[in-house]
Amino acid sequence: MIVIVDYKLGNLGSIKNMLNKIGVESKISSKHEDIINAKKLILPGVGSFDNGVSNLRKLNLIKALNEAVIINKIPILGICLGMQLMGKTSDEGELNGLAWVDLNVKSFETIKTYKGTIPLMGWNYVTIAKENKILKNDSSRFYFVHKYYFERNEYQIINSEANGISYCAGFQKENVFGVQFHPEKSHIYGMQLFKEFSLL
């Protein structure tokens, strides 16, 4: 059973529908017992960093998530904001993230050479930075919507590029996975990624 963590932000229904299409059982929940007993977790997210952290705190989910992910080593996939919340801090806010990876979220607006639109929005091809278990097709393309990003880093498994800026589109640290794009909006490519994650 994959538990989609409900902290009141993200495309929960879209993710569940995509998992249904590939025959993977899932449930949407914010219950502590569901999270710590899950086989796998998905942390979705659409919105601002501080709002995401605040919602996790209000719903008392941080303790449950740390128990599941850090202690029990349950595989978790963070999507967009959900990925960013796995880092330490963000240019977008003042609150501290989950700090599961030693990374800080940056803003495209701080890059003087970046000439593209903000938010970065639309379909983009990605490339594999490092052999991994969730993306095996080096010509996959996914749907992106974001203003903030992780710089290239040691945990990076997927690359993306926007207007000459290369950045981290996906990472893995042990059982912790994150993707900046939205697989639930990415048709066959998203289905395949969810399928690979479900098989971990």
C-alpha positions as CSV (number, residue, x, y, z in Angstrom):
1,M,0.0,0.0,0.0
2,I,1.3,3.4,-1.0
3,V,0.2,6.2,1.3
4,I,-0.2,9.6,-0.3
5,V,0.5,12.1,2.6
6,D,-2.3,14.5,3.0
7,Y,-1.1,17.8,4.4
8,K,-3.6,19.9,2.4
9,L,-1.3,20.8,-0.5
10,G,-0.8,19.0,-3.8
11,N,-2.6,17.1,-6.5
12,L,-3.7,14.2,-4.2
13,G,-6.5,13.0,-6.4
14,S,-4.5,13.1,-9.6
15,I,-1.7,11.1,-8.0
16,K,-4.2,8.5,-6.7
17,N,-5.9,8.3,-10.2
18,M,-2.5,7.7,-11.8
19,L,-1.7,4.9,-9.4
20,N,-5.1,3.4,-10.0
21,K,-4.4,3.4,-13.8
22,I,-1.3,1.3,-13.3
23,G,-2.9,-1.1,-10.8
24,V,-1.2,0.1,-7.7
25,E,-3.1,0.2,-4.4
26,S,-3.0,3.5,-2.6
27,K,-4.8,5.7,0.0
28,I,-4.7,9.4,0.9
29,S,-4.1,9.9,4.6
30,S,-2.8,12.2,7.3
31,K,-3.1,9.5,10.0
32,H,0.1,8.7,12.0
33,E,-0.6,5.0,11.9
34,D,-1.1,4.9,8.2
35,I,2.1,6.7,7.5
36,I,4.3,4.5,9.8
37,N,2.7,1.3,8.5
38,A,2.9,2.2,4.8
39,K,4.9,0.1,2.4
40,K,5.8,3.3,0.5
41,L,5.0,7.0,0.8
42,I,4.4,9.9,-1.6
43,L,4.8,13.5,-0.4
44,P,3.1,15.7,-3.0
45,G,3.0,19.5,-3.0
46,V,1.9,22.6,-4.7
47,G,2.4,25.9,-3.0
48,S,4.9,27.8,-0.9
49,F,7.6,26.3,1.2
50,D,6.6,27.9,4.5
51,N,3.0,27.0,4.0
52,G,4.0,23.4,3.4
53,V,6.2,23.3,6.6
54,S,3.4,25.0,8.6
55,N,0.8,22.5,7.4
56,L,3.1,19.5,8.3
57,R,3.5,21.0,11.8
58,K,-0.2,21.8,12.3
59,L,-1.1,18.2,11.4
60,N,1.7,16.7,13.6
61,L,3.0,14.9,10.6
62,I,6.8,15.6,11.0
63,K,7.2,13.1,13.8
64,A,5.3,10.4,11.9
65,L,7.3,11.1,8.7
66,N,10.6,11.0,10.5
67,E,9.7,7.7,12.1
68,A,8.6,6.2,8.8
69,V,11.4,7.5,6.7
70,I,14.5,7.9,8.9
71,I,13.9,5.1,11.4
72,N,11.9,2.6,9.5
73,K,13.5,3.4,6.1
74,I,10.2,3.4,4.2
75,P,10.8,4.6,0.6
76,I,9.3,8.0,0.0
77,L,8.9,10.0,-3.2
78,G,8.6,13.8,-2.9
79,I,7.0,15.7,-5.8
80,C,7.7,19.3,-6.6
81,L,7.1,21.2,-3.3
82,G,7.2,17.8,-1.5
83,M,10.7,17.3,-2.9
84,Q,11.8,20.8,-1.8
85,L,10.5,20.2,1.8
86,M,13.0,17.4,2.1
87,G,15.8,20.0,2.0
88,K,17.1,22.2,4.8
89,T,15.9,25.7,3.8
90,S,14.4,27.6,0.9
91,D,14.9,31.1,-0.6
92,E,11.1,31.1,-0.7
93,G,10.6,31.2,3.1
94,E,12.1,31.4,6.6
95,L,11.1,28.0,8.1
96,N,13.4,25.0,8.2
97,G,12.5,22.0,6.1
98,L,12.7,18.3,7.0
99,A,16.5,18.3,6.4
100,W,16.5,14.7,5.0
101,V,19.1,15.9,2.4
102,D,21.8,18.5,3.0
103,L,20.4,20.9,0.3
104,N,18.9,24.3,0.2
105,V,16.2,25.4,-2.3
106,K,17.3,28.3,-4.6
107,S,15.3,30.8,-6.6
108,F,15.7,31.2,-10.4
109,E,15.4,34.9,-9.7
110,T,18.9,34.9,-8.0
111,I,20.6,33.6,-11.2
112,K,21.8,36.7,-13.1
113,T,22.3,34.7,-16.3
114,Y,18.8,33.2,-16.3
115,K,16.7,34.8,-19.0
116,G,13.6,32.5,-19.0
117,T,10.1,33.0,-17.7
118,I,9.3,32.5,-14.0
119,P,7.7,30.3,-13.0
120,L,9.3,27.7,-15.3
121,M,6.3,25.9,-16.8
122,G,5.7,23.3,-19.4
123,W,7.1,20.0,-20.7
124,N,10.8,19.3,-20.7
125,Y,13.1,16.4,-21.5
126,V,15.3,15.1,-18.7
127,T,18.4,13.0,-18.6
128,I,19.7,10.5,-16.2
129,A,22.6,11.7,-14.1
130,K,23.2,8.5,-12.2
131,E,21.8,5.0,-12.6
132,N,18.7,4.7,-10.4
133,K,15.6,2.6,-9.8
134,I,12.8,5.1,-10.7
135,L,13.9,6.4,-14.1
136,K,15.4,4.2,-16.7
137,N,14.5,5.9,-19.9
138,D,16.9,8.7,-20.8
139,S,14.5,10.3,-23.3
140,S,11.6,10.8,-20.9
141,R,9.8,14.1,-20.6
142,F,7.9,15.5,-17.8
143,Y,5.6,18.5,-16.9
144,F,7.3,21.2,-14.7
145,V,5.8,24.1,-12.8
146,H,8.2,25.8,-10.4
147,K,10.0,29.0,-9.4
148,Y,12.5,27.3,-7.1
149,Y,15.0,24.5,-7.5
150,F,17.9,22.5,-6.2
151,E,21.3,23.1,-7.7
152,R,23.3,20.2,-9.0
153,N,24.3,18.0,-6.1
154,E,25.8,14.7,-5.0
155,Y,22.4,13.0,-4.6
156,Q,21.3,13.9,-8.1
157,I,19.9,11.2,-10.3
158,I,18.0,13.2,-12.9
159,N,19.1,16.3,-14.8
160,S,17.0,19.1,-16.3
161,E,18.0,22.3,-18.1
162,A,16.2,25.6,-18.6
163,N,17.5,28.5,-20.6
164,G,21.1,27.3,-20.2
165,I,20.8,26.5,-16.5
166,S,21.3,22.9,-15.5
167,Y,19.8,21.8,-12.3
168,C,18.6,18.9,-10.2
169,A,15.3,17.4,-11.4
170,G,15.5,14.4,-9.2
171,F,17.6,13.0,-6.3
172,Q,18.0,9.9,-4.2
173,K,19.5,9.6,-0.7
174,E,19.0,6.0,0.4
175,N,15.2,5.5,0.7
176,V,14.5,9.2,0.0
177,F,13.5,10.2,-3.5
178,G,12.5,13.5,-4.9
179,V,11.4,14.8,-8.3
180,Q,10.9,18.5,-9.2
181,F,8.4,17.7,-12.0
182,H,4.9,16.4,-11.7
183,P,4.7,12.8,-12.8
184,E,0.9,12.8,-12.1
185,K,0.6,15.3,-15.0
186,S,3.1,13.6,-17.3
187,H,1.1,10.8,-18.9
188,I,3.0,7.7,-19.9
189,Y,6.3,9.0,-18.5
190,G,4.7,9.7,-15.1
191,M,3.0,6.3,-15.1
192,Q,6.3,4.6,-15.7
193,L,8.0,6.5,-13.0
194,F,5.2,5.7,-10.5
195,K,5.4,2.0,-11.6
196,E,9.1,1.8,-11.0
197,F,8.7,3.5,-7.6
198,S,5.9,1.0,-6.6
199,L,8.3,-1.9,-7.4
200,L,11.1,-0.7,-5.0
